[in-house]
Amino acid sequence: MEEPLMEAEKRGLAVTLISIGECHTRLKNVLVHKRSDDWNNAVARKFSMFCDSRSTLLGSFGQGLRPTVLETDHPSLVELLELAEKYGDHYERIIDSYRKYL
């Protein structure tokens, strides 16, 4: 997914990648957060991406799994990306600077 994001960045769009764990990318704006020990035993890697303030991509990939992705603009799924209860105060700090876009 890096190439389309790089192209968007070259067109002047603001692209910010928020990664849990190190991520090798050529994108300019990357925020990296430390992974918890729970990730060591995970079979599937899940990801979520805001495409804009109204739509999102949700997907997974991993050992023995067929990579899949869901694109949606359904408000309840978009709002699920605000996982304050799951991540607590730390998650709030991660998304604070993006509140104006949510």
SULSULKA-V571578 format. One record per backbone hydrogen bond with DSSP energy under -1.0 kcal/mol. NH is the residue of the N-H (numbers start at 1). CO is the residue of the C=O. E is the energy in kcal/mol with one decimal. If there is no record, write none. Layout:
# SULSULKA-V571578
nh=NH co=CO e=E
nh=NH co=CO e=E
This chain:
# SULSULKA-V571578
nh=5 co=1 e=-1.3
nh=6 co=2 e=-2.8
nh=7 co=3 e=-2.6
nh=8 co=4 e=-2.1
nh=9 co=5 e=-2.3
nh=10 co=6 e=-2.3
nh=11 co=7 e=-1.4
nh=12 co=9 e=-1.5
nh=13 co=8 e=-2.2
nh=17 co=29 e=-2.6
nh=19 co=31 e=-2.9
nh=21 co=33 e=-3.0
nh=31 co=17 e=-2.9
nh=33 co=19 e=-2.8
nh=39 co=36 e=-1.5
nh=40 co=37 e=-1.4
nh=42 co=39 e=-1.2
nh=45 co=61 e=-3.9
nh=47 co=59 e=-2.5
nh=49 co=57 e=-2.5
nh=51 co=55 e=-2.1
nh=52 co=55 e=-1.2
nh=56 co=72 e=-2.6
nh=57 co=49 e=-2.6
nh=58 co=70 e=-2.3
nh=59 co=47 e=-2.4
nh=60 co=68 e=-1.9
nh=61 co=45 e=-1.9
nh=63 co=43 e=-1.1
nh=65 co=62 e=-2.0
nh=68 co=60 e=-2.1
nh=70 co=58 e=-3.1
nh=72 co=56 e=-2.3
nh=78 co=74 e=-2.3
nh=79 co=75 e=-2.6
nh=81 co=78 e=-1.3
nh=82 co=79 e=-1.9
nh=83 co=81 e=-1.5
nh=87 co=83 e=-2.5
nh=88 co=84 e=-2.5
nh=92 co=88 e=-1.4
nh=93 co=89 e=-1.8
nh=94 co=90 e=-1.6
nh=95 co=91 e=-2.1
nh=96 co=92 e=-1.2
nh=98 co=95 e=-1.9
nh=99 co=96 e=-1.4
nh=101 co=98 e=-1.9
